[in-house]
Amino acid sequence: MPAKHSMQESPENRQIPADAQGSGSDSGACGDLQMSPDIMLDLANRTAELIIERITKLPDENAWDGEFKKELEDRLMEDPPEHGSPALEVLERAAKEILPMGARLDHPRSFAFIPSAPTWPGILADFMVSAYHVNQCTWLTASGASQMELVVTDWFRRWLGYPDTAGGLIASGGSAASLEALVAARESAGAPEGGTVYMSDQSHSALVRAARIMGVRPDRVRMIESDALFRLDVETLIRTVAQDRAAGFNPVAVCANAGTSSTGAIDPLEPMADFCEAEGIWFHVDAAYGGFTIITEQGKRLLRGIERADSIGLDAHKLFFQPYEAGCLLVKDLSTLERAFAVRHDVLQDTVWGANHPNFADRGLQLSRSVRALKIWVSVKTFGLAPFRNAISRSMELAARAEVHVRNNETLEMLIPASLGIVCFRVNPDHAALDEESLEKINRKVLARVFWEDRALVSSTMLRGKFSLRLCIVNHTTDWDDVRETLEAIERFGNEALSD
Ligand SMILES: Cc1ncc(COP(=O)(O)O)c(C=O)c1O
């Protein structure tokens, strides 16, 4: 289609005086919110310098550097100014006083919760997306971006082994994907009264929240107990569903984990798929944590059966190294998603171009949408898949090596085999014969010392009442020395706590 308008206006006509220096200008010569191309370029270069300086220095800094509320309130709580200040000053403040305050999730020693380090092309793609100001709600408003999102979701579809009928959308994250999946499940089941949802007691709070938002009462979310390796127990699932059916409830969805956030446990996907197929219940797999391991040989083996799910949630801002926000929901039959979310709206009638021109707003929660898929597309096109595959494999290898280190260490105890880059262990020398209460006290002390005194950021979890230290090794910038020195610091603090 030919361009309808050509820009005749010369850049000079739109410039504001150079002496405005990117600050709010009172000149009134043109829109007060505009900047000249020279100033824009200078500011972009200076901002890029600030960012690259941060990235370069990051390994020598601490993985956490937050502040207490009072201190930040004193520094930041101020009225909005009526007149501006030079943009560079403002951006430098953001770079020094705001953004670094907290966890540096892309630090090579960031092992807490679920960290991640984004690729530079992905970061630049997000910058471009803001600058091009595309609203990817409909084909009309964003045909290029929509086609690109089709390409990216189709890559994911093929990696997961889904059929041609599958499709989905890029979402803010695993939480949005969970909600959209459960809504699709409920609509597909005909929105029955007395709906119940099933998941393991290790499932992410995002799924519980999704069920709550959807109106499934907490006592109808069945948290099925997990086995010794924290995988959902299928026999208990079968029994619970049978009891619910007998009591008149309507099972709407069964959710499996492809990598719990606590231990990296993978639920028995094939037996769960068999059961859901036989019972005609929607089968959702929350693969927000572990889904992208599917591009490695090991991941393919571990996630066998995922392709049988009715829906799969993914998070490219975890093990696919993208800037936040980069979640994804894929459903096996795309029509189930569109039936759940498409709503006619007169004011958008011009955007209906027919089935071959999807409006992504018809597939999920959002109307206004940023172009979140671009960072994935740009990163993969820039690097190719091989470095992603290597980085994911390396994460799993580092975790396996950490496990060997812990098992060979007299002070430390592994609590469960490492899985998908997650290592759960604690300070517990055999000879000490400590009870659970003392162990928790000692390990909490160790965790606090790592937090305040060491460069690394480590977090904890509870494993059937046992307090566990936990390393989540998913940054592509992490090497063995980062892991080893963190384990050595834990051992040292542990021995000191034991002799207190
Ligand atoms: C297994 C799992 N599911 C869902 C979520 C929620 O994802 P998000 O934080 O992207 O909304 C997470 C986040 O850590 C997760 O690990």
The ligand as an SDF file (V2000), in Angstrom:
LIG
                    3D

 16 16  0  0  0  0  0  0  0  0999 V2000
    6.7910  -20.8720   37.1530 C   0  0  0  0  0  0  0  0  0  0  0  0
    6.3530  -19.4320   37.0800 C   0  0  0  0  0  0  0  0  0  0  0  0
    5.1050  -19.1340   36.6880 N   0  0  0  0  0  0  0  0  0  0  0  0
    4.6520  -17.8690   36.6160 C   0  0  0  0  0  0  0  0  0  0  0  0
    5.4680  -16.8120   36.9730 C   0  0  0  0  0  0  0  0  0  0  0  0
    4.9490  -15.4080   36.8900 C   0  0  0  0  0  0  0  0  0  0  0  0
    5.5830  -14.7960   35.8090 O   0  0  0  0  0  0  0  0  0  0  0  0
    5.7230  -13.1990   35.6840 P   0  0  0  0  0  0  0  0  0  0  0  0
    6.5290  -12.7670   36.8770 O   0  0  0  0  0  0  0  0  0  0  0  0
    6.4670  -13.0430   34.4030 O   0  0  0  0  0  0  0  0  0  0  0  0
    4.3690  -12.6180   35.6600 O   0  0  0  0  0  0  0  0  0  0  0  0
    6.7710  -17.0710   37.3850 C   0  0  0  0  0  0  0  0  0  0  0  0
    7.6400  -15.9720   37.7800 C   0  0  0  0  0  0  0  0  0  0  0  0
    8.6820  -16.1250   38.3580 O   0  0  0  0  0  0  0  0  0  0  0  0
    7.2340  -18.4140   37.4340 C   0  0  0  0  0  0  0  0  0  0  0  0
    8.4650  -18.7190   37.8280 O   0  0  0  0  0  0  0  0  0  0  0  0
  1  2  1  0
  2  3  1  0
  2 15  2  0
  3  4  2  0
  4  5  1  0
  5  6  1  0
  5 12  2  0
  6  7  1  0
  7  8  1  0
  8  9  2  0
  8 10  1  0
  8 11  1  0
 12 13  1  0
 12 15  1  0
 13 14  2  0
 15 16  1  0
M  END
$$$$
